[in-house]
């Protein structure tokens, strides 16, 4: 079970086939927190095979193991202080894109 730099929250169990997860990144220097969501799986749409009409769909793992967030300010702080001064925590795993959006809204709101 390779999670990259991510750690699981106390009550979270790793889910092998999860669509994505909700995470929190905490700056250990100034205690700023960032909450976000990240997909673990993406669907690639390939052109149809010769003589066929339907596109082919292929599941592919994203770059989630090395992901540090989409915030410009957050990534600037990571460059400034170093990755070791941040805590990357997975709060929960989600099974669909819909669930990922709904749970994120509940976490923030």
Order of alpha helices (4+ residues) and beta strands (2+ residues): beta-beta-beta-beta-beta-alpha-beta-alpha
